[in-house]
Amino acid sequence: MFGFPVPQPVHDKHGEPKFYWGARGIYTAPRFVTEGYGRKAREKQVSCNLDIWAERATASGLDQKTPEGEAFCKWINKTALPALKKWCNDQWITGDSRKVFALREGQYTMMASTNASYGYIYVGCWEFPAEANETIDAAVKEWQDARNNPRAR
Protein backbone atom coordinates (compact mmCIF):
# COMPACT_ATOMS: atom_id res chain seq x y z
CA MET A 1 0.00 0.00 0.00
CA PHE A 2 1.35 3.40 -0.97
CA GLY A 3 0.98 6.58 1.04
CA PHE A 4 0.66 7.73 4.61
CA PRO A 5 -1.10 5.09 6.72
CA VAL A 6 -4.19 5.57 8.84
CA PRO A 7 -2.79 5.98 12.38
CA GLN A 8 -2.87 2.66 14.25
CA PRO A 9 -5.07 3.86 17.18
CA VAL A 10 -7.73 4.96 14.66
CA HIS A 11 -7.50 1.68 12.78
CA ASP A 12 -7.65 -0.35 16.01
CA LYS A 13 -10.74 1.44 17.31
CA HIS A 14 -12.70 2.09 14.10
CA GLY A 15 -11.41 -0.45 11.58
CA GLU A 16 -10.99 0.36 7.91
CA PRO A 17 -11.95 3.81 6.63
CA LYS A 18 -14.96 4.19 4.37
CA PHE A 19 -12.61 5.57 1.69
CA TYR A 20 -8.82 5.61 1.56
CA TRP A 21 -6.53 7.14 -1.03
CA GLY A 22 -2.78 7.20 -0.59
CA ALA A 23 0.25 7.91 -2.74
CA ARG A 24 4.00 8.06 -2.70
CA GLY A 25 4.69 11.14 -4.75
CA ILE A 26 7.89 12.65 -6.09
CA TYR A 27 8.70 15.76 -4.05
CA THR A 28 10.93 18.66 -5.03
CA ALA A 29 11.46 21.09 -2.17
CA PRO A 30 11.02 24.85 -2.55
CA ARG A 31 14.29 26.54 -3.42
CA PHE A 32 15.99 29.62 -4.79
CA VAL A 33 17.46 29.59 -8.30
CA THR A 34 19.62 32.16 -10.01
CA GLU A 35 18.40 33.60 -13.29
CA GLY A 36 20.72 35.54 -15.57
CA TYR A 37 24.44 36.15 -15.43
CA GLY A 38 26.78 38.74 -14.02
CA ARG A 39 25.25 41.95 -12.70
CA LYS A 40 21.85 40.98 -14.08
CA ALA A 41 21.71 37.76 -12.06
CA ARG A 42 18.71 37.59 -9.73
CA GLU A 43 17.55 34.98 -7.27
CA LYS A 44 14.03 33.71 -7.69
CA GLN A 45 12.05 31.48 -5.33
CA VAL A 46 10.68 28.34 -6.95
CA SER A 47 7.73 26.60 -5.30
CA CYS A 48 7.78 22.97 -4.28
CA ASN A 49 6.52 20.41 -6.74
CA LEU A 50 4.37 17.34 -6.01
CA ASP A 51 4.20 14.73 -8.76
CA ILE A 52 1.75 11.95 -8.02
CA TRP A 53 1.69 9.02 -10.41
CA ALA A 54 -1.21 6.61 -10.69
CA GLU A 55 1.06 3.56 -10.40
CA ARG A 56 2.26 4.83 -7.02
CA ALA A 57 -1.22 5.41 -5.59
CA THR A 58 -3.61 3.14 -3.73
CA ALA A 59 -7.35 3.46 -3.20
CA SER A 60 -9.79 1.33 -1.27
CA GLY A 61 -13.56 1.55 -0.97
CA LEU A 62 -13.51 4.31 -3.53
CA ASP A 63 -15.92 4.47 -6.46
CA GLN A 64 -15.60 7.83 -8.18
CA LYS A 65 -18.92 7.29 -9.94
CA THR A 66 -20.93 7.54 -6.72
CA PRO A 67 -21.79 10.99 -5.31
CA GLU A 68 -19.87 10.19 -2.08
CA GLY A 69 -16.79 9.01 -3.98
CA GLU A 70 -16.93 12.00 -6.29
CA ALA A 71 -17.13 14.37 -3.30
CA PHE A 72 -14.12 12.67 -1.67
CA CYS A 73 -12.04 12.93 -4.85
CA LYS A 74 -13.08 16.55 -5.31
CA TRP A 75 -11.99 17.32 -1.73
CA ILE A 76 -8.59 15.70 -2.36
CA ASN A 77 -7.97 17.53 -5.65
CA LYS A 78 -9.51 20.94 -4.91
CA THR A 79 -8.85 21.35 -1.18
CA ALA A 80 -6.37 18.90 0.35
CA LEU A 81 -3.58 18.76 -2.25
CA PRO A 82 -3.49 22.57 -2.75
CA ALA A 83 -3.39 23.00 1.06
CA LEU A 84 -0.52 20.49 1.27
CA LYS A 85 1.45 22.33 -1.42
CA LYS A 86 0.88 25.67 0.33
CA TRP A 87 2.04 24.20 3.65
CA CYS A 88 5.20 22.76 2.05
CA ASN A 89 6.05 26.19 0.63
CA ASP A 90 5.10 28.18 3.74
CA GLN A 91 7.01 25.84 6.08
CA TRP A 92 9.91 25.49 3.60
CA ILE A 93 9.69 21.69 3.87
CA THR A 94 12.86 20.01 2.64
CA GLY A 95 13.44 16.40 1.65
CA ASP A 96 15.08 15.63 5.00
CA SER A 97 12.10 16.87 7.04
CA ARG A 98 10.01 14.58 9.23
CA LYS A 99 7.28 17.15 9.84
CA VAL A 100 3.72 15.92 9.40
CA PHE A 101 1.00 17.85 7.59
CA ALA A 102 -2.57 17.23 8.73
CA LEU A 103 -5.81 18.63 7.40
CA ARG A 104 -9.18 17.73 8.90
CA GLU A 105 -12.48 18.81 7.38
CA GLY A 106 -15.63 17.11 8.58
CA GLN A 107 -15.26 13.38 7.98
CA TYR A 108 -12.19 13.82 5.72
CA THR A 109 -8.56 13.72 6.85
CA MET A 110 -5.28 14.11 4.98
CA MET A 111 -1.88 13.44 6.50
CA ALA A 112 1.44 13.72 4.67
CA SER A 113 5.19 13.76 5.28
CA THR A 114 8.41 13.51 3.34
CA ASN A 115 9.58 11.23 6.17
CA ALA A 116 13.16 12.36 5.54
CA SER A 117 13.14 10.41 2.26
CA TYR A 118 15.02 13.04 0.22
CA GLY A 119 12.67 12.95 -2.74
CA TYR A 120 9.35 11.35 -1.87
CA ILE A 121 6.25 12.59 -0.11
CA TYR A 122 3.83 10.16 1.48
CA VAL A 123 0.19 11.23 1.37
CA GLY A 124 -2.85 9.56 2.89
CA CYS A 125 -6.50 10.68 2.75
CA TRP A 126 -9.41 8.91 4.38
CA GLU A 127 -13.01 9.20 5.43
CA PHE A 128 -14.36 7.88 8.71
CA PRO A 129 -17.79 8.47 10.27
CA ALA A 130 -18.12 11.40 12.70
CA GLU A 131 -17.81 9.15 15.78
CA ALA A 132 -14.12 8.57 14.88
CA ASN A 133 -13.25 12.29 14.98
CA GLU A 134 -12.01 12.33 18.59
CA THR A 135 -9.70 9.35 18.00
CA ILE A 136 -8.43 10.84 14.74
CA ASP A 137 -7.73 14.22 16.36
CA ALA A 138 -5.76 12.55 19.18
CA ALA A 139 -3.77 10.41 16.72
CA VAL A 140 -3.01 13.40 14.48
CA LYS A 141 -1.79 15.39 17.48
CA GLU A 142 0.39 12.48 18.63
CA TRP A 143 1.99 12.14 15.17
CA GLN A 144 2.58 15.87 14.89
CA ASP A 145 4.00 16.20 18.41
CA ALA A 146 6.42 13.34 17.77
CA ARG A 147 7.49 14.40 14.27
CA ASN A 148 7.25 18.19 14.31
CA ASN A 149 9.45 18.43 17.38
CA PRO A 150 12.98 19.30 16.17
CA ARG A 151 14.47 16.90 18.74
CA ALA A 152 12.54 14.01 17.13
CA ARG A 153 14.74 14.16 14.03
C-alpha positions as CSV (number, residue, x, y, z in Angstrom):
1,M,0.0,0.0,0.0
2,F,1.4,3.4,-1.0
3,G,1.0,6.6,1.0
4,F,0.7,7.7,4.6
5,P,-1.1,5.1,6.7
6,V,-4.2,5.6,8.8
7,P,-2.8,6.0,12.4
8,Q,-2.9,2.7,14.2
9,P,-5.1,3.9,17.2
10,V,-7.7,5.0,14.7
11,H,-7.5,1.7,12.8
12,D,-7.7,-0.3,16.0
13,K,-10.7,1.4,17.3
14,H,-12.7,2.1,14.1
15,G,-11.4,-0.5,11.6
16,E,-11.0,0.4,7.9
17,P,-12.0,3.8,6.6
18,K,-15.0,4.2,4.4
19,F,-12.6,5.6,1.7
20,Y,-8.8,5.6,1.6
21,W,-6.5,7.1,-1.0
22,G,-2.8,7.2,-0.6
23,A,0.2,7.9,-2.7
24,R,4.0,8.1,-2.7
25,G,4.7,11.1,-4.8
26,I,7.9,12.7,-6.1
27,Y,8.7,15.8,-4.0
28,T,10.9,18.7,-5.0
29,A,11.5,21.1,-2.2
30,P,11.0,24.8,-2.5
31,R,14.3,26.5,-3.4
32,F,16.0,29.6,-4.8
33,V,17.5,29.6,-8.3
34,T,19.6,32.2,-10.0
35,E,18.4,33.6,-13.3
36,G,20.7,35.5,-15.6
37,Y,24.4,36.1,-15.4
38,G,26.8,38.7,-14.0
39,R,25.3,41.9,-12.7
40,K,21.8,41.0,-14.1
41,A,21.7,37.8,-12.1
42,R,18.7,37.6,-9.7
43,E,17.5,35.0,-7.3
44,K,14.0,33.7,-7.7
45,Q,12.0,31.5,-5.3
46,V,10.7,28.3,-6.9
47,S,7.7,26.6,-5.3
48,C,7.8,23.0,-4.3
49,N,6.5,20.4,-6.7
50,L,4.4,17.3,-6.0
51,D,4.2,14.7,-8.8
52,I,1.7,12.0,-8.0
53,W,1.7,9.0,-10.4
54,A,-1.2,6.6,-10.7
55,E,1.1,3.6,-10.4
56,R,2.3,4.8,-7.0
57,A,-1.2,5.4,-5.6
58,T,-3.6,3.1,-3.7
59,A,-7.4,3.5,-3.2
60,S,-9.8,1.3,-1.3
61,G,-13.6,1.5,-1.0
62,L,-13.5,4.3,-3.5
63,D,-15.9,4.5,-6.5
64,Q,-15.6,7.8,-8.2
65,K,-18.9,7.3,-9.9
66,T,-20.9,7.5,-6.7
67,P,-21.8,11.0,-5.3
68,E,-19.9,10.2,-2.1
69,G,-16.8,9.0,-4.0
70,E,-16.9,12.0,-6.3
71,A,-17.1,14.4,-3.3
72,F,-14.1,12.7,-1.7
73,C,-12.0,12.9,-4.9
74,K,-13.1,16.5,-5.3
75,W,-12.0,17.3,-1.7
76,I,-8.6,15.7,-2.4
77,N,-8.0,17.5,-5.7
78,K,-9.5,20.9,-4.9
79,T,-8.9,21.4,-1.2
80,A,-6.4,18.9,0.4
81,L,-3.6,18.8,-2.3
82,P,-3.5,22.6,-2.8
83,A,-3.4,23.0,1.1
84,L,-0.5,20.5,1.3
85,K,1.5,22.3,-1.4
86,K,0.9,25.7,0.3
87,W,2.0,24.2,3.7
88,C,5.2,22.8,2.1
89,N,6.1,26.2,0.6
90,D,5.1,28.2,3.7
91,Q,7.0,25.8,6.1
92,W,9.9,25.5,3.6
93,I,9.7,21.7,3.9
94,T,12.9,20.0,2.6
95,G,13.4,16.4,1.6
96,D,15.1,15.6,5.0
97,S,12.1,16.9,7.0
98,R,10.0,14.6,9.2
99,K,7.3,17.2,9.8
100,V,3.7,15.9,9.4
101,F,1.0,17.9,7.6
102,A,-2.6,17.2,8.7
103,L,-5.8,18.6,7.4
104,R,-9.2,17.7,8.9
105,E,-12.5,18.8,7.4
106,G,-15.6,17.1,8.6
107,Q,-15.3,13.4,8.0
108,Y,-12.2,13.8,5.7
109,T,-8.6,13.7,6.8
110,M,-5.3,14.1,5.0
111,M,-1.9,13.4,6.5
112,A,1.4,13.7,4.7
113,S,5.2,13.8,5.3
114,T,8.4,13.5,3.3
115,N,9.6,11.2,6.2
116,A,13.2,12.4,5.5
117,S,13.1,10.4,2.3
118,Y,15.0,13.0,0.2
119,G,12.7,13.0,-2.7
120,Y,9.3,11.4,-1.9
121,I,6.2,12.6,-0.1
122,Y,3.8,10.2,1.5
123,V,0.2,11.2,1.4
124,G,-2.9,9.6,2.9
125,C,-6.5,10.7,2.7
126,W,-9.4,8.9,4.4
127,E,-13.0,9.2,5.4
128,F,-14.4,7.9,8.7
129,P,-17.8,8.5,10.3
130,A,-18.1,11.4,12.7
131,E,-17.8,9.1,15.8
132,A,-14.1,8.6,14.9
133,N,-13.2,12.3,15.0
134,E,-12.0,12.3,18.6
135,T,-9.7,9.3,18.0
136,I,-8.4,10.8,14.7
137,D,-7.7,14.2,16.4
138,A,-5.8,12.6,19.2
139,A,-3.8,10.4,16.7
140,V,-3.0,13.4,14.5
141,K,-1.8,15.4,17.5
142,E,0.4,12.5,18.6
143,W,2.0,12.1,15.2
144,Q,2.6,15.9,14.9
145,D,4.0,16.2,18.4
146,A,6.4,13.3,17.8
147,R,7.5,14.4,14.3
148,N,7.3,18.2,14.3
149,N,9.5,18.4,17.4
150,P,13.0,19.3,16.2
151,R,14.5,16.9,18.7
152,A,12.5,14.0,17.1
153,R,14.7,14.2,14.0
